[in-house]
Amino acid sequence: MDFCSPKELRVVLLGKHHSGKSSVINAILRSSETDAKISTDVKTEGFIDGRRICLIETPGWWKTFNLTDLSNISKQQLIRRISLISPGPHAVLIVIRADCTFTETDAEFLEKNVDLLGENIWTHSLIIFTRGDLVKQEDIERRIQESALSRIISKCENKYQVFDNSKSHDRSQVKELIREIEGIVEKNGKHFNIDQEKVREVNEQLEEIQTRAISRKRKVEQQRSTVQEKACVRRLEEIRLVMLGWVFAGKSSARNIILNQEEFVTGGKTRATTKGFRDIEGRKVSVLDTPGWWKYLASELNPDFITSAILDSIAECEKFPHAFLLVIPADTSFQKEQKRIVEENMSILGEDVWRHTIVLFTWGDRFSDTSIEQHIESEGEALQWLIEKCRNRYHIFDNINKENQAQVSELLQKIDEMVAENSLFVLDTQKTPVKADERADSQIIRLKDFHCFLDAGFKLKAQEIRVKIEKLCMHVMEERLNADDCQSKEFGVAFTDQNIPYDSHQPPKETNPPQQDNIPEAIKALLEREFSRWESIIIDGVRESLQDIKSSFELSQAEKRMRSMDAVKMWLENCNHYIEHTIDKIDPELGRKKKIQ
């Protein structure tokens, strides 16, 4: 065997967050004949049967978005970590929880993630099912046959092993794993060759990013220090905030952190806007939430009420806001298309709005070993433009540790400083919105056609989501939750044609409105990208909720079923909320046209 050393095996572990990568590493190290040596936070070494075992844990992914929507630094860190076991791994362990359902979306995302490592990586790969103690062997085999797992395992040449986490001290399953790895090496004749040129490029990029990140952080600290010295920074007794951002950016989570509550309590309501209040450290804080815009589609395709809801809610306030919080998820990519769309949507508030805006990054807890400055620098010009447009004002929230109110206090302090420097925002009713850049491929479409196409697309996607949620319930809770039990009376958009009996075992019926022929293919592709993003967030949310309920030892079966129904209902209502706040009612006589970029 062509080992770098005849006494060494190098192994990489890859998988979703909470898939059990750490538990596999711990099980292997418990079998080590010497104390484990931790070379870095992600590299660990031990000895089994006199052979050195080197283990690398790669960054896990949280959501199964399109790979292009992953932040650049996430992909760079994956390459860098694998380079820690140069010249390459003998085996890649793809870790999947046996007690979690595995969807086609999971499979597609996993395939693209593994492919980042290079060609022929699958022949060096082995599937590890963790939490095998929670699932019967025959159930695992059945799930493999009935899901996209069969394709993934086939790509790994049918190599997989089930780990029993209740027997973490059992050396026999570790011995079996070592034999599987030896078989991989014997068949391939050598380790997997890392693309050293790609590694060199990534390492150079990360070093440059780190240098720029340190410089940016120092610049921001100096800027804040200068404001504190020169301006009269006083502690505002009242702070009025407005949340802005695209749909599913994390505005709800952010406002709940600020208001220190699980659910958003409405204090006032206009069409599609909600307002909440809280006393924080002796001062009154109000949070106005506004409807989200498209992430991928031009602002011209937003329903008219989105603009009017934002403007009207601000204009109707007795006092103008102190700050706008532009919410951006820290775990997703921000490129030129997002820059253009954000600029278009913000333009309705006038150019002065940027002096009063703070970029609020959500899900900072997903970057345990990466600073927000590194993320900003790695994403490139688009995100850097946004930060500088907001005069280097940004903040990051840890969405998991919601009890950490220090992050809220720091945000309010930054708002104090911004107000001291800029005074208050005043809405300019004479503003002229920024127009989308002219492009050679721009096309003219009728808004009525687009809205009809959008309406049909939403209903079809909602039906697909409903079917997938039912399948999730059957896989996770091992029972079918009746669709009517989870149906909310508040639903304004039906998930299926109400005149047709609902059957989750039948594929969704596609609608084919005649207007779709008038929609450019580029617009269709972007809309499908939007739908896929929504579906991923909702399905992942339902899965996590159901998994938490199932694993609870404190709940009875009846309580688990009731909470499962409540969780499904909540996510369906969430989906419906965004549907009814994104589809505008169509005027049958509407004949005006718009240029779509």
Long-range contacts (C-beta under 8 A, 24 or more apart in sequence): 1-182, 1-185, 1-186, 1-189, 1-190, 2-185, 2-189, 2-190, 2-191, 3-90, 3-185, 3-191, 4-87, 4-191, 5-52, 7-50, 7-51, 7-52, 8-51, 8-52, 8-53, 8-54, 9-51, 9-52, 9-53, 9-54, 9-90, 9-91, 9-178, 9-181, 9-182, 9-185, 10-54, 10-56, 10-85, 10-88, 10-89, 10-90, 10-91, 10-191, 11-53, 11-54, 11-55, 11-56, 11-89, 11-90, 11-91, 11-92, 11-93, 11-181, 12-55, 12-56, 12-58, 12-81, 12-82, 12-85, 12-89, 12-91, 12-92, 12-93, 13-55, 13-56, 13-57, 13-58, 13-92, 13-93, 13-95, 13-128, 14-58, 14-92, 14-93, 14-94, 14-95, 14-113, 14-114, 15-60, 15-94, 15-95, 15-96, 16-60, 16-61, 16-62, 16-96, 16-106, 17-60, 17-61, 17-62, 17-366, 18-60, 18-97, 19-60, 19-95, 19-96, 19-97, 19-130, 20-95, 20-97, 20-128, 20-130, 20-131, 20-163, 20-165, 21-57, 21-58, 21-60, 21-95, 22-57, 23-130, 23-163, 23-165, 23-168, 24-93, 24-95, 24-128, 24-130, 24-163, 25-55, 25-57, 26-168, 27-163, 27-168, 27-173, 27-174, 28-53, 28-55, 28-174, 28-177, 29-55, 30-168, 30-169, 30-171, 30-174, 31-171, 31-174, 31-175, 39-84, 40-84, 41-369, 42-81, 42-84, 43-84, 43-85, 48-174, 48-178, 49-178, 51-178, 53-178, 54-85, 56-81, 56-82, 56-84, 56-85, 56-89, 57-81, 58-82, 61-109, 61-113, 62-331, 62-363, 62-366, 62-540, 63-331, 63-536, 63-537, 63-540, 64-103, 64-105, 64-106, 64-108, 64-109, 64-536, 64-540, 65-109, 65-332, 65-532, 65-533, 65-536, 66-529, 66-532, 66-533, 67-109, 67-112, 67-113, 67-116, 68-333, 69-332, 69-333, 69-533, 70-331, 70-332, 70-333, 71-330, 71-331, 71-332, 71-333, 71-375, 71-378, 71-379, 72-333, 72-378, 72-379, 72-380, 73-206, 73-209, 73-370, 73-374, 73-375, 73-378, 73-379, 74-331, 75-116, 76-202, 76-205, 76-206, 76-378, 77-206, 77-369, 77-370, 78-113, 78-116, 78-117, 79-116, 79-117, 79-198, 79-199, 79-202, 80-199, 80-202, 80-203, 80-206, 82-117, 82-194, 82-199, 83-194, 83-199, 83-202, 83-203, 86-194, 86-196, 86-199, 87-191, 87-193, 87-194, 87-196, 88-191, 88-192, 88-193, 88-194, 89-124, 89-191, 89-192, 90-124, 90-181, 90-184, 90-185, 90-191, 90-192, 91-124, 91-125, 91-126, 91-180, 91-181, 91-184, 91-185, 92-117, 92-121, 92-124, 92-125, 92-126, 92-192, 93-125, 93-126, 93-127, 93-128, 94-125, 94-126, 94-127, 94-128, 94-152, 94-156, 95-128, 95-130, 96-127, 96-128, 96-129, 96-130, 96-149, 97-129, 97-130, 97-131, 98-129, 98-130, 98-131, 98-132, 98-134, 98-135, 98-140, 98-162, 99-131, 99-134, 99-135, 99-476, 99-547, 99-550, 100-476, 100-543, 100-547, 101-143, 101-147, 101-471, 101-472, 101-475, 101-476, 101-543, 102-143, 102-147, 102-148, 102-149, 103-147, 103-148, 103-468, 103-539, 104-147, 104-148, 105-532, 105-535, 105-536, 105-539, 106-148, 107-148, 107-149, 107-151, 107-152, 108-148, 110-152, 111-152, 111-155, 117-192, 117-194, 118-192, 118-193, 118-194, 118-195, 118-198, 120-192, 121-192, 122-155, 122-156, 122-157, 123-157, 123-184, 123-187, 123-188, 124-184, 124-188, 124-191, 124-192, 125-155, 125-156, 125-159, 126-156, 126-159, 126-160, 126-161, 126-180, 126-181, 126-184, 127-152, 127-153, 127-156, 127-159, 127-160, 127-161, 128-160, 128-161, 128-163, 128-177, 129-160, 129-161, 129-162, 129-163, 130-163, 130-165, 131-163, 131-165, 132-162, 132-163, 132-164, 132-165, 133-164, 133-165, 133-166, 133-167, 137-162, 143-475, 159-183, 159-184, 205-378, 206-378, 209-374, 209-377, 209-378, 210-374, 212-373, 212-377, 213-371, 213-373, 213-374, 213-376, 213-377, 214-373, 216-373, 216-376, 216-377, 216-392, 217-371, 217-373, 219-392, 220-392, 220-394, 223-391, 223-392, 224-414, 224-417, 227-417, 227-420, 227-421, 228-417, 231-417, 231-420, 231-421, 232-420, 233-416, 233-417, 233-420, 234-416, 234-420, 235-283, 235-416, 236-283, 236-322, 236-412, 236-415, 236-416, 236-419, 237-282, 237-283, 237-284, 238-283, 238-284, 238-285, 238-286, 239-283, 239-284, 239-285, 239-286, 239-322, 239-323, 239-412, 239-415, 240-285, 240-286, 240-288, 240-317, 240-319, 240-320, 240-321, 240-322, 240-323, 241-285, 241-286, 241-287, 241-288, 241-321, 241-322, 241-323, 241-324, 241-325, 241-415, 242-288, 242-290, 242-314, 242-321, 242-323, 242-324, 242-325, 243-287, 243-288, 243-289, 243-290, 243-324, 243-325, 243-327, 244-290, 244-310, 244-324, 244-325, 244-326, 244-327, 244-345, 244-346, 244-357, 245-292, 245-293, 245-326, 245-327, 245-328, 246-292, 246-293, 246-294, 246-295, 246-341, 246-342, 247-292, 247-293, 247-294, 247-295, 247-534, 247-578, 247-582, 248-292, 248-295, 248-533, 248-534, 248-537, 248-578, 249-292, 249-295, 249-327, 249-328, 249-329, 249-362, 250-327, 250-329, 250-362, 250-363, 250-399, 251-289, 251-292, 251-327, 252-289, 253-362, 253-363, 253-397, 253-399, 254-325, 254-327, 254-360, 254-362, 254-397, 255-287, 255-289, 256-402, 257-397, 257-399, 257-402, 257-407, 257-408, 258-285, 258-287, 258-408, 258-411, 259-285, 259-287, 260-402, 260-405, 260-408, 264-289, 270-309, 270-312, 270-313, 270-316, 271-305, 271-309, 271-312, 272-305, 272-306, 272-309, 272-581, 273-309, 273-310, 273-313, 275-313, 280-405, 280-408, 280-409, 280-412, 281-409, 281-412, 283-412, 285-412, 288-313, 288-314, 288-317, 288-321, 291-581, 291-582, 292-578, 292-581, 293-341, 293-345, 294-341, 294-530, 295-338, 295-341, 295-530, 295-533, 296-337, 296-341, 296-526, 296-527, 296-529, 296-530, 297-341, 297-523, 297-526, 297-527, 297-530, 298-340, 298-341, 298-344, 298-436, 298-596, 298-597, 299-341, 299-344, 299-345, 299-347, 299-433, 299-436, 300-344, 300-436, 300-594, 300-595, 300-596, 300-597, 301-450, 301-523, 301-594, 301-596, 302-345, 303-451, 303-582, 303-583, 303-584, 304-584, 305-584, 306-581, 307-348, 310-348, 310-349, 311-348, 311-349, 311-427, 314-349, 314-427, 315-427, 315-429, 320-424, 320-425, 320-426, 320-427, 321-356, 321-425, 322-356, 322-415, 322-418, 322-419, 322-424, 322-425, 323-356, 323-357, 323-358, 323-415, 323-418, 323-419, 323-425, 324-349, 324-353, 324-356, 324-357, 324-358, 324-425, 325-357, 325-358, 325-360, 326-357, 326-358, 326-359, 326-360, 326-386, 326-390, 327-360, 327-362, 328-359, 328-360, 328-361, 328-362, 328-386, 329-361, 329-362, 329-363, 330-361, 330-362, 330-363, 330-364, 330-366, 330-367, 330-372, 330-375, 330-396, 331-363, 331-366, 331-367, 333-379, 334-379, 334-382, 334-383, 334-386, 335-379, 335-380, 335-382, 336-381, 336-382, 338-382, 339-382, 339-383, 339-385, 339-386, 340-436, 340-437, 340-597, 342-386, 343-434, 344-433, 344-434, 344-435, 344-436, 347-431, 347-433, 347-434, 348-431, 348-433, 349-427, 349-428, 349-431, 350-427, 350-428, 350-431, 351-431, 352-425, 352-426, 352-428, 353-425, 354-389, 354-390, 354-391, 355-391, 355-422, 355-425, 356-418, 356-422, 356-424, 356-425, 357-390, 357-393, 358-390, 358-393, 358-394, 358-395, 358-411, 358-414, 358-415, 358-418, 359-386, 359-387, 359-390, 359-393, 359-394, 359-395, 360-394, 360-395, 360-396, 360-397, 360-411, 361-394, 361-395, 361-396, 361-397, 362-396, 362-397, 362-399, 363-397, 363-399, 364-396, 364-397, 364-398, 364-399, 365-398, 365-399, 365-400, 365-401, 372-396, 393-418, 436-595, 436-597, 437-597, 438-597, 439-597, 441-522, 442-595, 442-596, 442-597, 443-520, 443-522, 443-595, 443-596, 444-593, 444-594, 444-595, 444-596, 445-518, 445-519, 445-520, 445-523, 445-593, 445-594, 445-596, 446-518, 446-590, 446-591, 446-592, 446-593, 447-590, 447-592, 447-593, 447-594, 448-515, 448-586, 448-587, 448-588, 448-590, 448-591, 449-515, 449-518, 449-519, 450-515, 450-519, 450-523, 450-596, 451-583, 451-584, 451-586, 452-513, 452-515, 452-586, 453-513, 453-515, 453-516, 453-519, 453-524, 453-527, 454-527, 454-582, 454-583, 455-583, 455-586, 456-511, 456-513, 456-516, 457-527, 457-531, 458-493, 458-531, 458-579, 458-582, 458-583, 459-493, 459-494, 459-495, 459-511, 460-508, 460-509, 460-510, 460-511, 461-531, 461-534, 461-535, 462-493, 462-495, 462-575, 462-576, 462-579, 463-495, 463-496, 463-508, 463-509, 464-508, 464-535, 465-495, 465-535, 465-538, 465-539, 465-575, 466-495, 466-496, 466-504, 466-572, 467-504, 467-507, 467-508, 468-535, 468-539, 469-538, 469-539, 469-542, 469-568, 469-571, 469-572, 470-504, 471-504, 472-539, 472-542, 472-543, 472-546, 473-546, 473-564, 473-568, 476-543, 476-546, 476-547, 476-550, 477-546, 477-549, 477-550, 477-560, 477-561, 477-564, 479-561, 480-504, 481-561, 481-564, 481-565, 481-568, 485-565, 486-565, 486-568, 486-569, 486-572, 487-569, 487-572, 488-569, 488-572, 488-573, 488-576, 490-573, 490-576, 491-572, 491-573, 491-576, 492-576, 492-579, 492-580, 493-576, 493-579, 493-580, 493-583, 495-572, 520-596, 523-596, 534-575, 534-578, 538-571, 538-574, 538-575, 541-571, 541-574, 542-567, 542-568, 542-571, 545-570, 545-571
